Amino acid sequence: MKKKKIGNGLSGCIKNKLKCGCIPTRYYGAQIFLGTQNPNSLEYTKVRVYRRISGCGYGSAYKTIDVRYAKYMNGSFGRGYYLDSGLSEVCLSRGTHYFLIQAVGFDCGKEVTGPIKEIGCVSVRK
């Protein structure tokens, strides 16, 4: 089966937030942009988010988001379809955390994935 090129228009960004619970460690907030295409016309239905700490390979998918719930809004990349900005607020351990995204679709029941793209990193000092 020929591999489809999916997820080429997928991009995103990570925002560093400085508070996490009662302890002032850091958590991240992320917003992933889908371009201005209508989610119903995309060749993928999900986006996998990976997280890795500097030096190590990325592990299993940290979170999988359904793109069909993307909302049209004017956000940090301008107007377009955005996935939920609530990739939730998560406490991160010390170090530099890199976030990566990958489009996931299905072709005749087989999973088809796009390239893994790095969308930014968050550094936690304390």
MDAnalysis code that builds the backbone (N, CA, C; Angstrom):
import MDAnalysis as mda
import numpy as np

u = mda.Universe.empty(378, n_residues=126, atom_resindex=np.repeat(np.arange(126), 3), trajectory=True)
u.add_TopologyAttr("name", ["N", "CA", "C"] * 126)
u.add_TopologyAttr("resid", np.arange(1, 127))
u.add_TopologyAttr("resname", ["MET", "LYS", "LYS", "LYS", "LYS", "ILE", "GLY", "ASN", "GLY", "LEU", "SER", "GLY", "CYS", "ILE", "LYS", "ASN", "LYS", "LEU", "LYS", "CYS", "GLY", "CYS", "ILE", "PRO", "THR", "ARG", "TYR", "TYR", "GLY", "ALA", "GLN", "ILE", "PHE", "LEU", "GLY", "THR", "GLN", "ASN", "PRO", "ASN", "SER", "LEU", "GLU", "TYR", "THR", "LYS", "VAL", "ARG", "VAL", "TYR", "ARG", "ARG", "ILE", "SER", "GLY", "CYS", "GLY", "TYR", "GLY", "SER", "ALA", "TYR", "LYS", "THR", "ILE", "ASP", "VAL", "ARG", "TYR", "ALA", "LYS", "TYR", "MET", "ASN", "GLY", "SER", "PHE", "GLY", "ARG", "GLY", "TYR", "TYR", "LEU", "ASP", "SER", "GLY", "LEU", "SER", "GLU", "VAL", "CYS", "LEU", "SER", "ARG", "GLY", "THR", "HIS", "TYR", "PHE", "LEU", "ILE", "GLN", "ALA", "VAL", "GLY", "PHE", "ASP", "CYS", "GLY", "LYS", "GLU", "VAL", "THR", "GLY", "PRO", "ILE", "LYS", "GLU", "ILE", "GLY", "CYS", "VAL", "SER", "VAL", "ARG", "LYS"])
u.atoms.positions = np.array([
    [0.840, -1.193, 0.000],
    [0.000, 0.000, 0.000],
    [0.878, 1.247, 0.000],
    [0.546, 2.165, -0.885],
    [1.328, 3.389, -0.972],
    [1.028, 4.270, 0.232],
    [2.062, 4.842, 0.814],
    [1.839, 5.679, 1.983],
    [1.321, 7.043, 1.553],
    [0.194, 7.426, 2.118],
    [-0.370, 8.732, 1.794],
    [0.411, 9.805, 2.537],
    [0.482, 10.971, 1.930],
    [1.104, 12.084, 2.646],
    [0.002, 12.781, 3.414],
    [-0.083, 12.498, 4.688],
    [-1.144, 13.140, 5.471],
    [-0.514, 14.025, 6.538],
    [-1.251, 15.015, 6.946],
    [-0.794, 15.870, 8.036],
    [0.242, 16.891, 7.650],
    [0.391, 17.171, 6.341],
    [1.393, 18.153, 5.938],
    [1.060, 19.567, 6.418],
    [-0.231, 19.880, 6.531],
    [-0.615, 21.223, 6.969],
    [-0.709, 21.356, 8.476],
    [-0.326, 20.319, 9.181],
    [-0.485, 20.316, 10.641],
    [0.679, 21.044, 11.300],
    [0.363, 21.998, 12.153],
    [1.432, 22.675, 12.889],
    [0.908, 23.017, 14.270],
    [1.764, 23.518, 15.136],
    [1.312, 23.809, 16.494],
    [2.305, 24.634, 17.264],
    [1.948, 24.944, 18.481],
    [2.881, 25.671, 19.333],
    [2.625, 25.312, 20.780],
    [3.635, 25.499, 21.603],
    [3.544, 25.191, 23.027],
    [3.690, 26.494, 23.784],
    [2.839, 26.682, 24.770],
    [2.967, 27.866, 25.610],
    [3.396, 27.419, 26.992],
    [4.367, 28.093, 27.541],
    [4.842, 27.783, 28.883],
    [3.975, 28.512, 29.905],
    [3.436, 27.782, 30.862],
    [2.694, 28.426, 31.946],
    [3.475, 28.177, 33.221],
    [3.384, 29.093, 34.153],
    [4.347, 29.053, 35.248],
    [3.840, 28.490, 36.560],
    [2.601, 28.046, 36.624],
    [2.128, 27.571, 37.907],
    [1.489, 26.205, 37.767],
    [1.646, 25.393, 38.788],
    [1.065, 24.063, 38.733],
    [0.581, 23.706, 40.127],
    [-0.715, 23.691, 40.334],
    [-1.239, 23.369, 41.663],
    [-0.763, 24.374, 42.693],
    [-0.484, 23.892, 43.891],
    [-0.045, 24.780, 44.964],
    [1.451, 25.053, 44.882],
    [2.163, 24.109, 44.284],
    [3.622, 24.255, 44.196],
    [3.930, 25.028, 42.922],
    [4.740, 26.058, 42.980],
    [5.009, 26.816, 41.756],
    [6.002, 26.133, 40.823],
    [5.705, 24.894, 40.440],
    [6.506, 24.272, 39.383],
    [5.797, 24.641, 38.093],
    [6.289, 24.167, 36.966],
    [5.689, 24.607, 35.719],
    [4.845, 23.523, 35.079],
    [3.820, 23.954, 34.410],
    [3.112, 23.040, 33.544],
    [3.037, 23.691, 32.175],
    [2.583, 22.928, 31.183],
    [2.524, 23.501, 29.857],
    [1.082, 23.601, 29.427],
    [0.844, 24.535, 28.530],
    [-0.440, 24.603, 27.864],
    [-0.118, 24.511, 26.394],
    [-0.899, 23.813, 25.605],
    [-0.565, 23.655, 24.199],
    [-1.768, 23.945, 23.345],
    [-1.517, 24.537, 22.197],
    [-2.583, 24.754, 21.248],
    [-2.083, 24.225, 19.918],
    [-2.857, 23.369, 19.294],
    [-2.431, 22.787, 18.032],
    [-3.337, 23.308, 16.924],
    [-2.715, 23.820, 15.885],
    [-3.426, 24.432, 14.774],
    [-3.569, 23.420, 13.640],
    [-4.715, 23.442, 12.981],
    [-4.959, 22.501, 11.902],
    [-4.963, 23.132, 10.514],
    [-4.516, 24.342, 10.381],
    [-4.659, 25.011, 9.088],
    [-6.109, 25.433, 8.911],
    [-6.442, 25.991, 7.772],
    [-7.799, 26.502, 7.605],
    [-8.709, 25.508, 6.890],
    [-8.253, 24.262, 6.739],
    [-9.130, 23.276, 6.106],
    [-10.221, 22.869, 7.083],
    [-11.343, 22.486, 6.541],
    [-12.414, 21.975, 7.367],
    [-12.021, 20.567, 7.831],
    [-12.126, 20.276, 9.129],
    [-11.728, 18.951, 9.622],
    [-12.418, 17.803, 8.885],
    [-13.626, 18.036, 8.356],
    [-14.342, 16.966, 7.651],
    [-13.688, 16.612, 6.325],
    [-12.844, 17.507, 5.806],
    [-12.215, 17.233, 4.510],
    [-10.812, 16.642, 4.666],
    [-10.340, 16.492, 5.886],
    [-8.978, 15.999, 6.109],
    [-8.895, 14.498, 5.891],
    [-7.694, 14.035, 5.548],
    [-7.506, 12.597, 5.347],
    [-7.122, 11.911, 6.649],
    [-7.121, 12.638, 7.741],
    [-6.823, 12.012, 9.038],
    [-7.895, 12.416, 10.032],
    [-8.078, 11.576, 11.036],
    [-9.126, 11.837, 12.022],
    [-8.558, 12.107, 13.405],
    [-7.280, 11.757, 13.601],
    [-6.702, 11.944, 14.935],
    [-5.312, 12.543, 14.841],
    [-4.894, 13.164, 15.936],
    [-3.526, 13.680, 16.039],
    [-2.922, 13.090, 17.306],
    [-1.761, 12.457, 17.173],
    [-1.057, 11.942, 18.345],
    [-0.076, 12.993, 18.823],
    [-0.021, 13.146, 20.133],
    [0.933, 14.080, 20.719],
    [1.957, 13.250, 21.481],
    [3.226, 13.474, 21.180],
    [4.299, 12.773, 21.877],
    [5.046, 13.767, 22.744],
    [5.659, 13.254, 23.794],
    [6.463, 14.098, 24.664],
    [7.760, 13.365, 24.925],
    [8.865, 14.082, 24.852],
    [10.123, 13.447, 25.238],
    [10.977, 14.429, 26.005],
    [11.838, 13.898, 26.857],
    [12.769, 14.729, 27.633],
    [14.086, 14.712, 26.889],
    [14.787, 15.845, 26.888],
    [16.018, 15.988, 26.105],
    [16.928, 14.784, 26.255],
    [17.430, 14.298, 25.127],
    [18.366, 13.183, 25.148],
    [17.725, 11.831, 24.922],
    [16.466, 11.687, 25.322],
    [15.828, 10.373, 25.191],
    [14.934, 10.357, 23.959],
    [14.656, 9.177, 23.452],
    [13.694, 9.049, 22.359],
    [12.298, 9.286, 22.905],
    [11.334, 9.522, 22.031],
    [9.979, 9.726, 22.535],
    [9.341, 8.365, 22.795],
    [8.480, 8.336, 23.784],
    [7.843, 7.077, 24.166],
    [6.535, 6.893, 23.428],
    [5.626, 6.175, 24.064],
    [4.329, 5.952, 23.435],
    [3.577, 7.290, 23.410],
    [2.517, 7.345, 22.641],
    [1.773, 8.594, 22.496],
    [1.304, 9.083, 23.853],
    [1.530, 10.338, 24.103],
    [1.162, 10.962, 25.366],
    [-0.348, 11.205, 25.384],
    [-0.876, 11.627, 24.257],
    [-2.308, 11.880, 24.158],
    [-2.725, 11.788, 22.694],
    [-3.928, 11.292, 22.439],
    [-4.452, 11.248, 21.083],
    [-5.704, 12.116, 21.052],
    [-5.755, 13.036, 20.092],
    [-6.871, 13.977, 20.027],
    [-7.645, 13.758, 18.734],
    [-8.950, 13.777, 18.834],
    [-9.805, 13.627, 17.669],
    [-9.949, 14.980, 16.979],
    [-9.559, 15.068, 15.700],
    [-9.577, 16.363, 15.017],
    [-10.981, 16.789, 14.601],
    [-11.938, 15.861, 14.652],
    [-13.280, 16.224, 14.204],
    [-13.955, 17.225, 15.125],
    [-13.364, 17.421, 16.311],
    [-13.932, 18.394, 17.244],
    [-13.208, 19.731, 17.193],
    [-12.377, 19.935, 16.168],
    [-11.661, 21.206, 16.052],
    [-12.668, 22.343, 15.862],
    [-12.379, 23.494, 16.483],
    [-13.288, 24.638, 16.396],
    [-12.650, 25.738, 15.555],
    [-13.476, 26.413, 14.780],
    [-12.977, 27.534, 13.978],
    [-12.868, 28.751, 14.885],
    [-11.683, 29.344, 14.982],
    [-11.511, 30.493, 15.860],
    [-10.335, 31.344, 15.431],
    [-10.210, 32.497, 16.052],
    [-9.084, 33.379, 15.784],
    [-8.106, 33.189, 16.938],
    [-7.079, 32.390, 16.719],
    [-6.155, 32.047, 17.806],
    [-4.740, 32.496, 17.526],
    [-3.780, 31.834, 18.160],
    [-2.384, 32.270, 18.078],
    [-1.771, 32.151, 16.689],
    [-2.394, 31.425, 15.770],
    [-1.877, 31.344, 14.406],
    [-2.788, 32.100, 13.442],
    [-3.678, 32.934, 13.969],
    [-4.650, 33.590, 13.100],
    [-5.915, 32.757, 13.020],
    [-6.732, 33.044, 12.020],
    [-8.001, 32.320, 11.897],
    [-7.789, 30.938, 11.316],
    [-8.497, 29.974, 11.861],
    [-8.392, 28.622, 11.339],
    [-9.028, 27.640, 12.299],
    [-8.914, 26.366, 11.977],
    [-9.468, 25.324, 12.847],
    [-8.436, 24.939, 13.882],
    [-8.830, 25.027, 15.142],
    [-7.926, 24.703, 16.241],
    [-8.419, 23.475, 16.982],
    [-7.461, 22.637, 17.384],
    [-7.807, 21.566, 18.317],
    [-7.934, 22.207, 19.687],
    [-8.490, 21.481, 20.595],
    [-8.686, 21.967, 21.941],
    [-7.380, 22.516, 22.512],
    [-7.430, 23.728, 23.048],
    [-6.216, 24.271, 23.667],
    [-5.998, 23.601, 25.018],
    [-6.986, 22.859, 25.504],
    [-6.817, 22.154, 26.763],
    [-6.192, 20.798, 26.544],
    [-4.937, 20.793, 26.092],
    [-4.193, 19.528, 26.101],
    [-3.934, 19.248, 27.562],
    [-4.731, 19.903, 28.398],
    [-4.706, 19.829, 29.846],
    [-3.463, 20.469, 30.418],
    [-3.529, 20.787, 31.661],
    [-2.421, 21.465, 32.330],
    [-1.704, 20.417, 33.156],
    [-0.481, 20.159, 32.793],
    [0.235, 19.033, 33.366],
    [1.507, 19.508, 34.037],
    [1.780, 18.977, 35.223],
    [3.025, 19.315, 35.907],
    [4.165, 18.566, 35.231],
    [5.240, 19.271, 34.973],
    [6.387, 18.647, 34.330],
    [7.554, 18.595, 35.304],
    [8.348, 17.528, 35.195],
    [9.532, 17.438, 36.026],
    [10.609, 18.347, 35.456],
    [11.690, 18.533, 36.209],
    [12.772, 19.395, 35.766],
    [13.387, 18.888, 34.468],
    [13.805, 19.789, 33.614],
    [14.413, 19.387, 32.344],
    [13.716, 20.067, 31.187],
    [14.141, 19.726, 29.988],
    [13.521, 20.293, 28.793],
    [12.633, 19.232, 28.151],
    [11.387, 19.563, 27.991],
    [10.411, 18.634, 27.419],
    [10.079, 19.078, 26.006],
    [10.188, 18.146, 25.065],
    [9.865, 18.442, 23.668],
    [8.514, 17.824, 23.343],
    [7.730, 18.527, 22.550],
    [6.427, 18.020, 22.162],
    [6.401, 17.799, 20.660],
    [5.829, 16.668, 20.255],
    [5.786, 16.302, 18.843],
    [4.364, 15.891, 18.487],
    [3.985, 16.140, 17.236],
    [2.637, 15.759, 16.799],
    [2.714, 14.931, 15.516],
    [1.696, 14.108, 15.319],
    [1.641, 13.233, 14.152],
    [0.176, 12.996, 13.772],
    [-0.119, 13.133, 12.487],
    [-1.482, 12.881, 12.008],
    [-1.695, 11.373, 11.861],
    [-2.888, 10.905, 12.191],
    [-3.225, 9.484, 12.081],
    [-4.541, 9.343, 11.329],
    [-4.523, 8.554, 10.265],
    [-5.743, 8.307, 9.509],
    [-5.885, 6.825, 9.220],
    [-6.950, 6.452, 8.512],
    [-7.159, 5.044, 8.165],
    [-7.458, 4.917, 6.682],
    [-6.843, 3.938, 6.055],
    [-7.061, 3.683, 4.641],
    [-7.407, 2.205, 4.509],
    [-8.639, 1.907, 4.126],
    [-9.125, 0.516, 4.036],
    [-8.871, -0.243, 5.342],
    [-9.120, 0.406, 6.450],
    [-8.966, -0.245, 7.748],
    [-7.549, -0.287, 8.278],
    [-6.570, 0.082, 7.455],
    [-5.176, 0.092, 7.929],
    [-4.822, 1.492, 8.398],
    [-4.023, 1.545, 9.463],
    [-3.631, 2.850, 9.988],
    [-2.576, 3.498, 9.091],
    [-2.777, 4.759, 8.789],
    [-1.812, 5.526, 7.999],
    [-1.357, 6.691, 8.872],
    [-0.050, 6.906, 8.965],
    [0.428, 8.000, 9.804],
    [1.260, 8.978, 8.989],
    [1.231, 10.220, 9.411],
    [2.031, 11.261, 8.771],
    [3.372, 11.375, 9.464],
    [4.182, 12.335, 9.040],
    [5.485, 12.514, 9.670],
    [5.328, 13.069, 11.096],
    [6.290, 12.731, 11.952],
    [6.273, 13.279, 13.313],
    [6.948, 14.641, 13.264],
    [6.246, 15.667, 13.729],
    [6.782, 17.023, 13.700],
    [6.965, 17.540, 15.103],
    [8.103, 18.161, 15.338],
    [8.334, 18.769, 16.645],
    [7.644, 20.127, 16.667],
    [6.903, 20.416, 17.732],
    [6.205, 21.698, 17.776],
    [6.731, 22.628, 18.855],
    [7.806, 22.255, 19.525],
    [8.368, 23.177, 20.504],
    [8.761, 22.479, 21.782],
    [9.376, 23.237, 22.672],
    [9.813, 22.655, 23.928],
    [9.541, 23.590, 25.087],
    [9.509, 23.016, 26.268],
    [9.287, 23.752, 27.508],
    [10.422, 23.394, 28.442],
    [11.046, 24.409, 29.045],
    [12.135, 24.141, 30.006],
    [11.639, 24.375, 31.415],
    [11.881, 23.421, 32.279],
    [11.483, 23.531, 33.679],
    [12.745, 23.582, 34.521],
    [12.921, 24.658, 35.244],
    [14.131, 24.799, 36.036],
    [13.980, 24.314, 37.462],
    [12.870, 24.629, 38.111],
    [12.728, 24.196, 39.507],
    [11.512, 23.326, 39.677],
])
